[in-house]
Amino acid sequence: MQLSTPSDILQAIARFVKTSRLSANITLDELAERSGVGIATLARIEKRGVCSTDTLVRALAALGRLERLLAALTPDEPASIADLRAQHVTKPRQRARRKT
């Protein structure tokens, strides 16, 4: 699945949270109690994917799915020495040196 727009990504978040909750057989009330997030906020997440980062982290933690977010935020391991060197290439100077 290719997510090309911010709207697509928000919808993917909405589907992921709702699917995770339903597969765990948890009601919105139970998730609200476990996460400390209001029911209306959770319903909005499941409908539009819109929420703060803090709210998303709390909801995913309560669903036991926080590892998925952490995996997305973990940088990929370099595949080779060349990849590692490419990550540490120095940037060219942006300004000229001061004349004295």
N, CA and C atoms as a LAMMPS dump frame, in Angstrom:
ITEM: TIMESTEP
0
ITEM: NUMBER OF ATOMS
300
ITEM: BOX BOUNDS ff ff ff
-5.0000000000000000e+02 5.0000000000000000e+02
-5.0000000000000000e+02 5.0000000000000000e+02
-5.0000000000000000e+02 5.0000000000000000e+02
ITEM: ATOMS id mol type element x y z
1 1 1 N 0.848 -1.167 0
2 1 2 C 0 0 0
3 1 3 C 0.899 1.238 0
4 2 1 N 0.627 2.151 -0.933
5 2 2 C 1.406 3.382 -0.984
6 2 3 C 0.566 4.515 -0.424
7 3 1 N 1.134 5.205 0.553
8 3 2 C 0.463 6.347 1.157
9 3 3 C 1.113 7.598 0.596
10 4 1 N 0.363 8.34 -0.195
11 4 2 C 0.979 9.445 -0.91
12 4 3 C 0.644 10.819 -0.349
13 5 1 N -0.386 10.927 0.429
14 5 2 C -0.767 12.244 0.949
15 5 3 C -0.934 12.163 2.468
16 6 1 N -0.854 13.307 3.127
17 6 2 C -1.111 13.309 4.58
18 6 3 C -2.49 12.741 4.922
19 7 1 N -3.463 12.991 4.089
20 7 2 C -4.806 12.464 4.326
21 7 3 C -4.811 10.933 4.282
22 8 1 N -4.063 10.353 3.34
23 8 2 C -3.95 8.888 3.254
24 8 3 C -3.326 8.322 4.528
25 9 1 N -2.31 8.999 5.026
26 9 2 C -1.613 8.535 6.23
27 9 3 C -2.532 8.62 7.44
28 10 1 N -3.294 9.704 7.551
29 10 2 C -4.24 9.832 8.664
30 10 3 C -5.295 8.733 8.611
31 11 1 N -5.779 8.41 7.416
32 11 2 C -6.756 7.326 7.285
33 11 3 C -6.133 5.978 7.655
34 12 1 N -4.86 5.776 7.324
35 12 2 C -4.178 4.533 7.693
36 12 3 C -4.05 4.436 9.211
37 13 1 N -3.754 5.553 9.87
38 13 2 C -3.686 5.572 11.343
39 13 3 C -5.054 5.231 11.915
40 14 1 N -6.103 5.836 11.366
41 14 2 C -7.468 5.576 11.844
42 14 3 C -7.799 4.087 11.731
43 15 1 N -7.509 3.495 10.569
44 15 2 C -7.798 2.063 10.369
45 15 3 C -6.975 1.196 11.323
46 16 1 N -5.702 1.558 11.514
47 16 2 C -4.833 0.761 12.379
48 16 3 C -5.336 0.756 13.824
49 17 1 N -5.698 1.93 14.339
50 17 2 C -6.169 2.016 15.728
51 17 3 C -7.475 1.241 15.889
52 18 1 N -8.406 1.445 14.959
53 18 2 C -9.692 0.756 15.078
54 18 3 C -9.53 -0.754 14.943
55 19 1 N -8.775 -1.193 13.963
56 19 2 C -8.551 -2.631 13.761
57 19 3 C -7.856 -3.255 14.976
58 20 1 N -6.883 -2.539 15.53
59 20 2 C -6.176 -3.047 16.716
60 20 3 C -7.122 -3.191 17.891
61 21 1 N -7.988 -2.205 18.078
62 21 2 C -8.947 -2.25 19.192
63 21 3 C -9.934 -3.395 19.004
64 22 1 N -10.467 -3.519 17.803
65 22 2 C -11.46 -4.566 17.559
66 22 3 C -10.837 -5.964 17.64
67 23 1 N -9.621 -6.126 17.154
68 23 2 C -8.986 -7.451 17.219
69 23 3 C -8.656 -7.834 18.658
70 24 1 N -8.475 -6.828 19.525
71 24 2 C -8.233 -7.099 20.946
72 24 3 C -9.548 -7.241 21.716
73 25 1 N -10.677 -7.06 20.996
74 25 2 C -12.004 -7.163 21.602
75 25 3 C -12.176 -6.182 22.769
76 26 1 N -11.774 -4.94 22.531
77 26 2 C -11.851 -3.89 23.55
78 26 3 C -12.852 -2.837 23.078
79 27 1 N -13.727 -2.409 23.965
80 27 2 C -14.674 -1.348 23.619
81 27 3 C -13.978 0.008 23.73
82 28 1 N -14.612 1.025 23.137
83 28 2 C -14.069 2.381 23.271
84 28 3 C -14.011 2.798 24.739
85 29 1 N -15.024 2.419 25.517
86 29 2 C -15.034 2.747 26.95
87 29 3 C -13.824 2.142 27.663
88 30 1 N -13.538 0.869 27.361
89 30 2 C -12.398 0.2 27.999
90 30 3 C -11.077 0.834 27.579
91 31 1 N -10.965 1.155 26.289
92 31 2 C -9.738 1.786 25.812
93 31 3 C -9.555 3.167 26.437
94 32 1 N -10.636 3.887 26.594
95 32 2 C -10.562 5.205 27.233
96 32 3 C -10.065 5.078 28.666
97 33 1 N -10.568 4.091 29.366
98 33 2 C -10.153 3.875 30.761
99 33 3 C -8.679 3.455 30.835
100 34 1 N -8.263 2.551 29.961
101 34 2 C -6.882 2.068 29.983
102 34 3 C -5.875 3.136 29.562
103 35 1 N -6.255 3.974 28.601
104 35 2 C -5.308 4.939 28.038
105 35 3 C -5.36 6.305 28.691
106 36 1 N -6.47 6.619 29.356
107 36 2 C -6.623 7.957 29.921
108 36 3 C -6.998 8.992 28.862
109 37 1 N -7.482 8.521 27.724
110 37 2 C -7.899 9.383 26.621
111 37 3 C -9.423 9.331 26.555
112 38 1 N -10.047 10.474 26.309
113 38 2 C -11.501 10.541 26.256
114 38 3 C -12.098 9.72 25.127
115 39 1 N -13.329 9.273 25.329
116 39 2 C -14.016 8.456 24.329
117 39 3 C -14.194 9.228 23.027
118 40 1 N -14.571 10.487 23.113
119 40 2 C -14.775 11.287 21.902
120 40 3 C -13.466 11.426 21.117
121 41 1 N -12.364 11.583 21.832
122 41 2 C -11.062 11.695 21.178
123 41 3 C -10.701 10.388 20.488
124 42 1 N -10.94 9.275 21.157
125 42 2 C -10.654 7.97 20.554
126 42 3 C -11.526 7.727 19.319
127 43 1 N -12.794 8.122 19.399
128 43 2 C -13.685 7.966 18.248
129 43 3 C -13.188 8.811 17.075
130 44 1 N -12.691 10.016 17.373
131 44 2 C -12.149 10.889 16.318
132 44 3 C -10.897 10.264 15.688
133 45 1 N -10.058 9.661 16.517
134 45 2 C -8.866 8.989 15.978
135 45 3 C -9.293 7.873 15.021
136 46 1 N -10.261 7.069 15.443
137 46 2 C -10.703 5.942 14.623
138 46 3 C -11.436 6.38 13.354
139 47 1 N -11.989 7.578 13.372
140 47 2 C -12.721 8.059 12.203
141 47 3 C -11.827 8.816 11.228
142 48 1 N -10.955 9.701 11.782
143 48 2 C -10.157 10.571 10.908
144 48 3 C -8.654 10.424 11.088
145 49 1 N -8.212 9.757 12.155
146 49 2 C -6.776 9.607 12.4
147 49 3 C -6.133 10.846 12.975
148 50 1 N -6.937 11.817 13.371
149 50 2 C -6.417 13.094 13.849
150 50 3 C -6.291 13.066 15.368
151 51 1 N -5.067 13.332 15.858
152 51 2 C -4.829 13.403 17.295
153 51 3 C -3.421 13.937 17.543
154 52 1 N -3.13 14.238 18.789
155 52 2 C -1.775 14.653 19.146
156 52 3 C -0.885 13.412 19.238
157 53 1 N 0.398 13.639 19.192
158 53 2 C 1.347 12.523 19.318
159 53 3 C 1.179 11.848 20.667
160 54 1 N 0.995 12.643 21.722
161 54 2 C 0.812 12.097 23.068
162 54 3 C -0.4 11.176 23.113
163 55 1 N -1.487 11.601 22.517
164 55 2 C -2.706 10.797 22.513
165 55 3 C -2.508 9.496 21.739
166 56 1 N -1.84 9.581 20.603
167 56 2 C -1.577 8.377 19.81
168 56 3 C -0.714 7.39 20.586
169 57 1 N 0.317 7.887 21.24
170 57 2 C 1.205 7.021 22.025
171 57 3 C 0.424 6.351 23.153
172 58 1 N -0.407 7.113 23.844
173 58 2 C -1.186 6.536 24.952
174 58 3 C -2.171 5.481 24.465
175 59 1 N -2.828 5.742 23.339
176 59 2 C -3.792 4.776 22.803
177 59 3 C -3.081 3.502 22.345
178 60 1 N -1.971 3.662 21.619
179 60 2 C -1.24 2.48 21.143
180 60 3 C -0.647 1.682 22.304
181 61 1 N -0.179 2.363 23.333
182 61 2 C 0.357 1.659 24.508
183 61 3 C -0.745 0.838 25.174
184 62 1 N -1.927 1.42 25.304
185 62 2 C -3.039 0.702 25.929
186 62 3 C -3.487 -0.484 25.082
187 63 1 N -3.28 -0.399 23.774
188 63 2 C -3.638 -1.505 22.878
189 63 3 C -2.519 -2.531 22.742
190 64 1 N -1.366 -2.242 23.338
191 64 2 C -0.226 -3.143 23.216
192 64 3 C 0.391 -3.106 21.826
193 65 1 N 0.257 -1.985 21.123
194 65 2 C 0.75 -1.876 19.756
195 65 3 C 1.808 -0.781 19.607
196 66 1 N 2.374 -0.339 20.703
197 66 2 C 3.359 0.739 20.664
198 66 3 C 4.613 0.347 19.89
199 67 1 N 4.924 -0.947 19.848
200 67 2 C 6.123 -1.398 19.132
201 67 3 C 6.04 -1.059 17.648
202 68 1 N 4.844 -0.99 17.076
203 68 2 C 4.692 -0.64 15.655
204 68 3 C 5.129 0.797 15.405
205 69 1 N 4.783 1.693 16.311
206 69 2 C 5.212 3.092 16.178
207 69 3 C 6.718 3.192 16.367
208 70 1 N 7.239 2.496 17.361
209 70 2 C 8.684 2.525 17.602
210 70 3 C 9.463 1.963 16.413
211 71 1 N 8.927 0.921 15.778
212 71 2 C 9.589 0.348 14.604
213 71 3 C 9.652 1.361 13.466
214 72 1 N 8.608 2.143 13.319
215 72 2 C 8.588 3.15 12.255
216 72 3 C 9.582 4.277 12.536
217 73 1 N 9.889 4.505 13.787
218 73 2 C 10.786 5.601 14.157
219 73 3 C 12.242 5.175 14.287
220 74 1 N 12.507 3.88 14.232
221 74 2 C 13.86 3.371 14.366
222 74 3 C 14.572 3.459 13.023
223 75 1 N 15.739 4.102 12.989
224 75 2 C 16.443 4.202 11.711
225 75 3 C 16.881 2.833 11.205
226 76 1 N 16.893 2.69 9.896
227 76 2 C 17.345 1.441 9.291
228 76 3 C 18.837 1.266 9.533
229 77 1 N 19.243 0.022 9.713
230 77 2 C 20.66 -0.296 9.851
231 77 3 C 21.316 -0.162 8.476
232 78 1 N 22.523 0.39 8.431
233 78 2 C 23.207 0.467 7.142
234 78 3 C 23.449 -0.944 6.594
235 79 1 N 23.234 -1.118 5.283
236 79 2 C 23.395 -2.43 4.665
237 79 3 C 24.857 -2.724 4.352
238 80 1 N 25.659 -1.672 4.194
239 80 2 C 27.059 -1.886 3.842
240 80 3 C 27.908 -0.748 4.392
241 81 1 N 29.198 -0.884 4.294
242 81 2 C 30.123 0.171 4.713
243 81 3 C 29.873 1.419 3.87
244 82 1 N 29.601 1.241 2.582
245 82 2 C 29.343 2.383 1.7
246 82 3 C 28.11 3.164 2.177
247 83 1 N 27.066 2.443 2.62
248 83 2 C 25.875 3.114 3.153
249 83 3 C 26.217 3.904 4.408
250 84 1 N 27.027 3.308 5.271
251 84 2 C 27.436 3.969 6.499
252 84 3 C 28.236 5.229 6.194
253 85 1 N 29.154 5.13 5.252
254 85 2 C 29.948 6.302 4.871
255 85 3 C 29.08 7.379 4.241
256 86 1 N 28.09 6.981 3.462
257 86 2 C 27.208 7.943 2.809
258 86 3 C 26.393 8.739 3.833
259 87 1 N 26.093 8.141 4.981
260 87 2 C 25.347 8.833 6.021
261 87 3 C 26.17 9.929 6.672
262 88 1 N 27.481 9.8 6.624
263 88 2 C 28.351 10.728 7.327
264 88 3 C 29.145 11.629 6.39
265 89 1 N 28.612 11.872 5.206
266 89 2 C 29.274 12.766 4.268
267 89 3 C 29.118 14.196 4.792
268 90 1 N 30.236 14.918 4.817
269 90 2 C 30.162 16.296 5.303
270 90 3 C 29.512 17.181 4.254
271 91 1 N 28.728 18.112 4.715
272 91 2 C 28.031 19.024 3.813
273 91 3 C 28.981 20.12 3.369
274 92 1 N 28.833 20.589 2.152
275 92 2 C 29.68 21.7 1.697
276 92 3 C 29.333 22.966 2.477
277 93 1 N 30.308 23.826 2.587
278 93 2 C 30.088 25.077 3.314
279 93 3 C 28.985 25.882 2.644
280 94 1 N 28.189 26.531 3.451
281 94 2 C 27.093 27.347 2.941
282 94 3 C 27.49 28.817 2.805
283 95 1 N 28.542 29.225 3.508
284 95 2 C 28.989 30.617 3.468
285 95 3 C 30.471 30.669 3.195
286 96 1 N 30.884 31.787 2.677
287 96 2 C 32.308 31.996 2.449
288 96 3 C 32.979 32.318 3.784
289 97 1 N 34.254 32.074 3.859
290 97 2 C 35.019 32.396 5.07
291 97 3 C 35.169 33.907 5.187
292 98 1 N 35.307 34.356 6.407
293 98 2 C 35.536 35.783 6.663
294 98 3 C 36.882 36.211 6.143
295 99 1 N 36.917 37.371 5.556
296 99 2 C 38.193 37.909 5.099
297 99 3 C 38.803 38.718 6.242
298 100 1 N 40.078 38.571 6.454
299 100 2 C 40.724 39.312 7.548
300 100 3 C 41.626 40.389 7.031
